Amino acid sequence: MRKKIFLGAYINVINAQNINCKSIAFHLDKNKYSIKTLVLGNKNLEKLDNVSFIKVSNIGYKISNLYAFVKGVLWADVCYFPKHQSTPKLALKIANLLNKKTFTTIEGNMCDTSKKSMIESFGTLENMKSHFSMIHNVFGITPHLILSSNCGILINKNPLFLGVDKNNFKNKGVKNKVENLVFIGSLIKRKNLNDILDLAKYFKNITFNIIGDGPLKNELEKKSTTNVIFFGKLNSYDISNHLQNMDLHILLSRSEGFPKVILETASSGIPSILYDDYGADSWINHSENGFVVSTFAEVKSTIDNLIENPDLMIRNSKNVLELAKKFDWKIIIKSWEKVIDNLK
C-alpha cells in the first residue's frame, strides 16, 4: 500500500518553497507514494501525473486555507510543512492529535536578528518555539544552518538538501570569458545591490544583468550606469533563456540559506561568486566550481583574475556542471524518500 504524502505548499505560485514542493511532488516515486499538494486560485495550474490537488481560494483565503490544510492532514500519513507562516496552527494540532508524521525544512538562519528574522515574523521567540514544537522533524538545508540556528529549536543533525530540476536549464557551452554578469533575486537591501552597481562602474566593459523586482528597483535604476540592464521579474522559462547568454553569476548578500539560483545558474554552466558568511564553501570548492570570498575587494580581484585567465573561467564553467548534477532533484529525491520512510 502506498504511503500518503501531503505537501503543504501552493505549487502554482512562484516562491522558493512552492517551487521545491512542485519538484518534490514530481520526482517522488509514485509506486511508493500517493501525493496531495495545494494550489492557490486558478492561475498557472499545471497537471502533474499521479499528483492530486487541494484548491485554496483567494476569496475567504484564511478559511479556505485552513480547510485545505486540515483536509490534507486528515488524508495523509506524512505531512511536509515548509511554509511556516501560512500553515495554520490548528492543522498542526490536528496532525499531533492524530499522531501523523510531520516534518519541515529550515531554509535560513531562524535565529539571525540582524535582518528581518523568523522570530520577528512569529512575534516572539516563544511563539516560534511553540510552532516548531508541533512539527516532529525539523531539518536544516545546509550544515551551516544547522549549526547557526541555535535558539532553542531541535534540528536534525543531518541536512536535508534541496535540489534543482537540471533539465529545465540549457547549457550553451563552456564559458571562456566574462562579458555578461547576472544577478537573480529580489531587489532588497539584504542583497547588497549597490555593490553590484559599484562593480559596474569599475568594469565598464562588462554588462551587468539584473533579473528580479523589489522595492529598490527605481532607486537602483536611477543610480546605475549604462552597462546595467534591469529585466524585472521573469518566469523560469525566460530566466533559462537569458542564462544561455550569461557568463558569471554574482550574489553579494551576507545572509542566505542555500540559494536556489546557484544551482540554476550552475545547470547552465555558470559559476557563482558568493560571500563566505553562510557556509557556501561546504558545496563550492573555491576556484574549482565557483568562488567563495570574504570581502568586496576579493570580489573585484576575482573578476579581474577571470578576465585575465580564460583557463580559470573554463575550468570553473566545466566543473560547475558537476555541482548541478550532484544536486539534481533526480538524485536528491532519494535522500528525501529515505527521510520520509524513517520519520519519527
QUIQUI-V272001 format. One record per residue. NEAR is the number of other ideal C-beta (glycine too) atoms within 8 Angstrom. D_CENTER is the distance of its C-alpha to the mean C-alpha in whole Angstrom. Layout:
near=NEAR d_center=D_CENTER
near=NEAR d_center=D_CENTER
This chain:
near=2 d_center=32
near=8 d_center=29
near=11 d_center=26
near=12 d_center=25
near=15 d_center=21
near=14 d_center=20
near=14 d_center=16
near=15 d_center=16
near=14 d_center=14
near=10 d_center=15
near=15 d_center=14
near=11 d_center=16
near=8 d_center=14
near=6 d_center=11
near=8 d_center=8
near=7 d_center=5
near=10 d_center=7
near=14 d_center=10
near=12 d_center=8
near=12 d_center=8
near=15 d_center=11
near=12 d_center=13
near=11 d_center=12
near=13 d_center=13
near=13 d_center=16
near=10 d_center=17
near=8 d_center=17
near=13 d_center=19
near=7 d_center=22
near=10 d_center=24
near=4 d_center=27
near=8 d_center=26
near=12 d_center=24
near=9 d_center=25
near=14 d_center=22
near=14 d_center=21
near=16 d_center=19
near=15 d_center=19
near=12 d_center=19
near=9 d_center=20
near=9 d_center=23
near=3 d_center=24
near=5 d_center=22
near=5 d_center=20
near=8 d_center=21
near=5 d_center=21
near=4 d_center=23
near=9 d_center=21
near=5 d_center=24
near=6 d_center=25
near=10 d_center=22
near=6 d_center=24
near=10 d_center=22
near=11 d_center=24
near=10 d_center=24
near=13 d_center=23
near=8 d_center=25
near=6 d_center=25
near=5 d_center=28
near=6 d_center=29
near=9 d_center=25
near=6 d_center=26
near=7 d_center=28
near=12 d_center=27
near=11 d_center=23
near=11 d_center=25
near=8 d_center=27
near=12 d_center=24
near=13 d_center=23
near=12 d_center=26
near=9 d_center=27
near=15 d_center=24
near=14 d_center=25
near=8 d_center=29
near=8 d_center=28
near=12 d_center=25
near=7 d_center=26
near=14 d_center=22
near=14 d_center=20
near=13 d_center=16
near=12 d_center=15
near=13 d_center=12
near=10 d_center=13
near=11 d_center=15
near=5 d_center=17
near=6 d_center=18
near=11 d_center=19
near=10 d_center=22
near=8 d_center=24
near=8 d_center=27
near=14 d_center=25
near=14 d_center=24
near=9 d_center=28
near=11 d_center=29
near=12 d_center=26
near=10 d_center=28
near=6 d_center=31
near=8 d_center=31
near=4 d_center=30
near=11 d_center=27
near=10 d_center=24
near=16 d_center=21
near=16 d_center=18
near=13 d_center=14
near=11 d_center=11
near=14 d_center=11
near=11 d_center=7
near=10 d_center=10
near=10 d_center=13
near=12 d_center=15
near=11 d_center=18
near=10 d_center=18
near=7 d_center=20
near=5 d_center=20
near=7 d_center=18
near=4 d_center=18
near=11 d_center=17
near=10 d_center=16
near=12 d_center=20
near=8 d_center=21
near=9 d_center=19
near=11 d_center=21
near=5 d_center=24
near=7 d_center=25
near=9 d_center=24
near=6 d_center=26
near=9 d_center=25
near=14 d_center=21
near=10 d_center=23
near=8 d_center=25
near=12 d_center=22
near=11 d_center=20
near=6 d_center=24
near=11 d_center=24
near=12 d_center=21
near=7 d_center=23
near=12 d_center=20
near=13 d_center=17
near=14 d_center=15
near=14 d_center=13
near=13 d_center=10
near=14 d_center=12
near=9 d_center=15
near=9 d_center=15
near=18 d_center=14
near=12 d_center=16
near=7 d_center=19
near=9 d_center=18
near=13 d_center=17
near=6 d_center=21
near=9 d_center=23
near=5 d_center=24
near=11 d_center=21
near=4 d_center=22
near=10 d_center=19
near=9 d_center=19
near=4 d_center=20
near=5 d_center=18
near=10 d_center=15
near=12 d_center=13
near=10 d_center=10
near=12 d_center=8
near=12 d_center=9
near=15 d_center=9
near=10 d_center=12
near=12 d_center=14
near=4 d_center=17
near=8 d_center=15
near=13 d_center=16
near=8 d_center=19
near=8 d_center=20
near=7 d_center=24
near=5 d_center=25
near=7 d_center=25
near=13 d_center=24
near=7 d_center=27
near=8 d_center=27
near=12 d_center=25
near=7 d_center=26
near=11 d_center=23
near=16 d_center=20
near=16 d_center=17
near=15 d_center=15
near=10 d_center=12
near=10 d_center=10
near=7 d_center=12
near=13 d_center=16
near=8 d_center=16
near=5 d_center=18
near=8 d_center=16
near=12 d_center=14
near=10 d_center=18
near=12 d_center=19
near=8 d_center=23
near=10 d_center=22
near=14 d_center=21
near=14 d_center=24
near=9 d_center=26
near=15 d_center=25
near=14 d_center=26
near=7 d_center=30
near=7 d_center=30
near=9 d_center=29
near=8 d_center=31
near=5 d_center=31
near=13 d_center=27
near=9 d_center=25
near=14 d_center=22
near=12 d_center=20
near=14 d_center=18
near=13 d_center=16
near=12 d_center=15
near=7 d_center=16
near=8 d_center=17
near=5 d_center=20
near=10 d_center=21
near=11 d_center=21
near=6 d_center=25
near=7 d_center=26
near=14 d_center=24
near=8 d_center=26
near=6 d_center=29
near=7 d_center=29
near=10 d_center=27
near=8 d_center=30
near=4 d_center=30
near=11 d_center=28
near=12 d_center=25
near=8 d_center=24
near=9 d_center=22
near=9 d_center=20
near=8 d_center=19
near=5 d_center=16
near=9 d_center=16
near=6 d_center=15
near=9 d_center=13
near=6 d_center=17
near=8 d_center=18
near=12 d_center=15
near=12 d_center=16
near=8 d_center=19
near=13 d_center=19
near=14 d_center=17
near=9 d_center=21
near=6 d_center=22
near=14 d_center=20
near=10 d_center=21
near=16 d_center=19
near=15 d_center=15
near=12 d_center=15
near=15 d_center=13
near=13 d_center=16
near=9 d_center=14
near=8 d_center=16
near=11 d_center=13
near=10 d_center=9
near=11 d_center=8
near=12 d_center=6
near=9 d_center=5
near=11 d_center=4
near=10 d_center=7
near=15 d_center=9
near=13 d_center=9
near=13 d_center=10
near=16 d_center=12
near=18 d_center=14
near=13 d_center=14
near=14 d_center=17
near=13 d_center=18
near=15 d_center=17
near=16 d_center=17
near=15 d_center=15
near=14 d_center=17
near=14 d_center=15
near=12 d_center=17
near=10 d_center=17
near=5 d_center=17
near=13 d_center=14
near=9 d_center=15
near=13 d_center=14
near=9 d_center=17
near=8 d_center=16
near=8 d_center=15
near=14 d_center=16
near=8 d_center=20
near=9 d_center=21
near=6 d_center=23
near=8 d_center=23
near=11 d_center=19
near=17 d_center=18
near=12 d_center=19
near=10 d_center=18
near=12 d_center=21
near=5 d_center=22
near=6 d_center=24
near=8 d_center=24
near=6 d_center=27
near=9 d_center=25
near=14 d_center=23
near=10 d_center=26
near=8 d_center=28
near=11 d_center=25
near=15 d_center=25
near=8 d_center=29
near=9 d_center=29
near=11 d_center=27
near=8 d_center=29
near=5 d_center=32
near=8 d_center=31
near=7 d_center=30
near=6 d_center=30
near=10 d_center=27
near=16 d_center=25
near=11 d_center=26
near=9 d_center=26
near=14 d_center=22
near=14 d_center=21
near=10 d_center=23
near=12 d_center=21
near=16 d_center=18
near=12 d_center=18
near=9 d_center=19
near=14 d_center=16
near=14 d_center=14
near=9 d_center=16
near=7 d_center=16
near=15 d_center=12
near=12 d_center=13
near=14 d_center=13
near=7 d_center=17
near=10 d_center=17
near=12 d_center=14
near=13 d_center=15
near=7 d_center=19
near=9 d_center=17
near=11 d_center=16
near=12 d_center=19
near=8 d_center=21
near=12 d_center=19
near=12 d_center=20
near=7 d_center=24
near=5 d_center=24
near=11 d_center=23
near=4 d_center=26
